[in-house]
Amino acid sequence: MIKIDPRKNWALAEKRLAIETDPTLQRNLKVLLKHMKSEAMLDFSALMSTVADDARYHFFGSEDSEAFAGPKGKDNVEAFYKSVIDMDIHRIEHDIDRLVVDKHCIITEGTMRIAYPGRLLEGMGYSVDDVDSYYMYQTRSAIVWPINVHGLIAGEDSYTGEDGFEGIENRKLSLDEIHTISSD
């Protein structure tokens, strides 16, 4: 049984695009879809073609009470995405159940699941029974995607609910429970 499926990241946006008639909203949905799919396929050139030069990312609701100031500027955003791959935390599902599309931003909300490698969790101080397995981070998440006048993503303002790491050691995953998107 698949427990992390990145196709859920864009399923609702594809449904909305199929019925959207406003050209600006269509453009915004298309750039979001390209961003999401490129991220899932680890296609850096396509991913970065969706990001504005002055993009600003913010992560609210992390374990710190203050907002984690994310990367600023396209080069730092690219470095951020590369670090996600280097840490092997790129297997992500955002099971979006609420989508708001506007001329200046898109809001996505749903359950966020990320496969974390046991070795990384151990290094973060979590006690896991198998450092060679993956474990599921899970929380409610909303992302505000500002879109600039050129139709590029100008940032991600991510808000999370409960601590997705709480109890993570009890949510062990096998690779066959994680759907992988390929560029084929």
KEFI-276851 format. One record per residue (C-alpha): x, y, z; residue in one letter; residue number from 1; chain. Coordinates in Angstrom, 1 decimal, decimal comma, padded with zeros to 4 digits, always signed. Each point is the difference from the previous one (the first is absolute). Last residue first. Example, Ala and Ser with C-alpha at 12.3 -4.5 7.8 and 13.67 -1.06 7.14 Angstrom:
2
      x      y      z type seq mol
 +013,7 -001,1 +007,1    S   2   A
 -001,4 -003,4 +000,7    A   1   A
//
This chain:
184
      x      y      z type seq mol
 +010,0 +009,0 -018,4    D 184   A
 +000,7 +002,9 +002,5    S 183   A
 -000,6 -002,3 +002,9    S 182   A
 -002,3 +000,4 +003,0    I 181   A
 +000,6 -002,4 +002,9    T 180   A
 -002,8 -001,4 +002,2    H 179   A
 +001,1 -000,8 +003,5    I 178   A
 -001,5 -003,1 +001,7    E 177   A
 +002,3 -002,2 -002,1    D 176   A
 +003,0 +001,8 +001,6    L 175   A
 -001,1 -001,3 +003,5    S 174   A
 -001,3 +002,4 +002,5    L 173   A
 +000,2 +000,2 +003,8    K 172   A
 -002,5 +002,2 +001,8    R 171   A
 +000,7 -000,8 +003,7    N 170   A
 +003,3 +002,0 +000,1    E 169   A
 -001,9 +002,9 -001,4    I 168   A
 -002,0 +000,3 +003,3    G 167   A
 +000,2 +003,8 +000,0    E 166   A
 +002,0 +001,0 -003,1    F 165   A
 -003,0 +001,6 -001,7    G 164   A
 -000,4 +002,4 +002,9    D 163   A
 -003,6 +001,2 -000,4    E 162   A
 -001,1 +002,6 -002,5    G 161   A
 +002,3 +001,3 -002,7    T 160   A
 +000,1 +003,3 -001,9    Y 159   A
 +002,1 +000,4 -003,2    S 158   A
 +000,5 +003,3 -001,7    D 157   A
 +001,5 -000,9 -003,3    E 156   A
 +001,5 +002,6 -002,3    G 155   A
 -000,2 +002,1 -003,1    A 154   A
 -001,3 -002,7 -002,2    I 153   A
 +000,2 +001,3 -003,6    L 152   A
 -002,9 +001,3 -002,1    G 151   A
 +001,8 +003,2 -001,0    H 150   A
 -002,2 +002,2 +002,2    V 149   A
 +001,1 -002,0 +003,0    N 148   A
 -001,5 -003,1 +001,6    I 147   A
 -000,2 -000,4 +003,7    P 146   A
 -000,4 -003,7 +001,1    W 145   A
 -001,6 -000,2 +003,4    V 144   A
 +000,5 -003,5 +001,4    I 143   A
 -002,2 -001,7 +002,6    A 142   A
 +001,1 -003,1 +001,9    S 141   A
 -001,6 -002,6 +002,3    R 140   A
 +002,7 -002,3 +001,3    T 139   A
 +001,8 -003,2 -000,7    Q 138   A
 +003,7 -001,1 +000,0    Y 137   A
 +000,1 -003,7 -001,1    M 136   A
 +003,1 -002,1 +000,7    Y 135   A
 +002,5 -001,5 -002,4    Y 134   A
 +002,2 -003,0 +000,6    S 133   A
 +003,8 -000,4 +000,1    D 132   A
 +000,2 +001,5 +003,5    V 131   A
 -002,2 -002,8 +001,4    D 130   A
 -001,4 +000,1 +003,5    D 129   A
 -000,3 +003,7 +000,2    V 128   A
 +000,8 +002,2 +003,0    S 127   A
 -000,2 +003,7 -001,1    Y 126   A
 +002,9 +002,3 +000,7    G 125   A
 +000,3 +001,9 -003,3    M 124   A
 +002,8 -002,3 -001,0    G 123   A
 -002,3 -003,0 +000,6    E 122   A
 -002,6 +001,7 -002,2    L 121   A
 +002,6 +000,3 -002,8    L 120   A
 +000,9 -003,6 +000,3    R 119   A
 -003,6 -001,1 +000,0    G 118   A
 -000,7 +001,7 -003,3    P 117   A
 -003,0 +002,4 +000,0    Y 116   A
 -002,9 -000,7 -002,3    A 115   A
 -002,2 +003,1 -000,1    I 114   A
 -003,7 +000,3 +000,5    R 113   A
 -002,0 +003,2 -000,1    M 112   A
 -003,8 -000,1 +000,5    T 111   A
 -001,9 +002,7 -001,8    G 110   A
 +000,0 +003,7 -001,0    E 109   A
 +001,0 +001,8 -003,1    T 108   A
 -000,3 +003,8 -000,5    I 107   A
 +000,7 +001,6 -003,4    I 106   A
 +001,2 +003,5 -000,4    C 105   A
 -000,4 +003,3 -001,9    H 104   A
 -002,9 -000,6 -002,5    K 103   A
 -001,6 -002,4 +002,5    D 102   A
 -000,4 -003,7 +000,4    V 101   A
 -001,1 -001,6 +003,3    V 100   A
 +000,5 -003,8 +000,3    L  99   A
 -001,1 -002,1 +002,9    R  98   A
 +000,3 -003,8 +000,2    D  97   A
 +003,7 -000,3 -000,9    I  96   A
 +001,7 -003,2 +000,9    D  95   A
 +003,5 +001,5 +000,2    H  94   A
 +002,2 -003,0 -000,6    E  93   A
 +003,8 +000,2 +000,2    I  92   A
 +002,9 -002,2 -000,8    R  91   A
 +002,7 +002,7 -000,2    H  90   A
 +001,4 -000,7 +003,5    I  89   A
 +003,3 -001,6 -001,1    D  88   A
 +002,2 +002,5 +001,9    M  87   A
 +001,8 +000,7 -003,3    D  86   A
 -003,4 +000,4 -001,8    I  85   A
 -001,3 +002,5 +002,5    V  84   A
 +003,4 +001,7 -000,1    S  83   A
 -000,4 +000,4 -003,8    K  82   A
 -003,4 +001,6 +000,5    Y  81   A
 +001,5 +002,5 +002,4    F  80   A
 +002,9 +000,8 -002,3    A  79   A
 -002,5 +000,8 -002,7    E  78   A
 -001,9 +002,3 +002,3    V  77   A
 +003,3 +001,6 +000,9    N  76   A
 +000,8 +000,7 -003,6    D  75   A
 -003,5 +001,3 -000,7    K  74   A
 -000,1 +002,5 +002,8    G  73   A
 -000,8 -000,4 +003,7    K  72   A
 +000,1 -003,4 +001,6    P  71   A
 -002,1 -000,7 +003,1    G  70   A
 -000,5 +002,0 +003,1    A  69   A
 -001,2 -002,4 +002,5    F  68   A
 -002,9 +001,7 +001,7    A  67   A
 +000,4 +000,4 +003,7    E  66   A
 -001,4 -002,5 +002,5    S  65   A
 +002,6 -002,5 -001,2    D  64   A
 -001,2 -003,6 -000,7    E  63   A
 -001,4 +001,3 -003,3    S  62   A
 -003,2 +001,9 +000,0    G  61   A
 +000,9 +002,4 -002,8    F  60   A
 +002,4 -000,7 -002,9    F  59   A
 +000,8 +003,0 -002,2    H  58   A
 +001,3 +000,1 -003,6    Y  57   A
 +000,9 +003,1 -001,9    R  56   A
 +000,4 +000,1 -003,8    A  55   A
 +001,9 +003,0 -001,5    D  54   A
 +001,1 -001,8 -003,2    D  53   A
 -003,4 -001,5 -000,5    A  52   A
 -000,4 -003,8 +000,1    V  51   A
 -001,8 -002,0 -002,7    T  50   A
 +003,2 -000,5 -002,2    S  49   A
 +001,6 -001,3 +003,2    M  48   A
 -002,1 -003,1 +000,0    L  47   A
 +000,5 -000,7 -003,8    A  46   A
 +003,8 +000,3 +000,4    S  45   A
 +000,0 -002,0 +003,2    F  44   A
 -002,0 -003,1 -001,2    D  43   A
 -000,2 -002,0 +003,2    L  42   A
 -003,1 -001,7 -001,3    M  41   A
 -002,1 +001,1 +003,1    A  40   A
 +001,4 +003,5 -000,2    E  39   A
 -000,7 +000,2 -003,8    S  38   A
 -003,6 -001,2 +000,7    K  37   A
 -000,6 +002,6 +002,7    M  36   A
 +001,5 +002,9 -001,9    H  35   A
 -001,6 -000,8 -003,3    K  34   A
 -003,4 -000,3 +001,7    L  33   A
 +000,5 +003,3 +001,8    L  32   A
 +001,0 +001,7 -003,3    V  31   A
 -003,1 -001,5 -001,7    K  30   A
 -002,3 +001,1 +002,8    L  29   A
 +001,2 +003,6 -000,2    N  28   A
 -000,3 +000,1 -003,8    R  27   A
 -003,6 -001,4 +000,3    Q  26   A
 -000,8 +002,6 +002,6    L  25   A
 +001,3 +002,7 -002,3    T  24   A
 -002,0 -001,4 -003,0    P  23   A
 -003,3 -000,3 +001,9    D  22   A
 -001,9 -003,0 -001,2    T  21   A
 +000,9 -002,6 +002,6    E  20   A
 -001,8 -003,4 -000,4    I  19   A
 +003,0 -002,3 -000,8    A  18   A
 +002,3 +002,2 +002,0    L  17   A
 -002,0 -000,7 +003,2    R  16   A
 +000,3 -003,8 -000,5    K  15   A
 +003,7 +000,4 -000,7    E  14   A
 +000,4 +002,0 +003,2    A  13   A
 -001,9 -002,7 +002,0    L  12   A
 +002,3 -002,7 -001,2    A  11   A
 +003,3 +002,0 +000,5    W  10   A
 +001,5 -001,1 +003,3    N   9   A
 -002,0 -003,3 -000,1    K   8   A
 +002,3 -001,2 -002,7    R   7   A
 +002,7 +000,1 +002,7    P   6   A
 -001,2 -003,3 +001,5    D   5   A
 +001,2 -000,9 +003,5    I   4   A
 -001,8 -002,8 +001,7    K   3   A
 -000,4 -002,4 -003,0    I   2   A
 -001,3 -003,4 +001,0    M   1   A
//
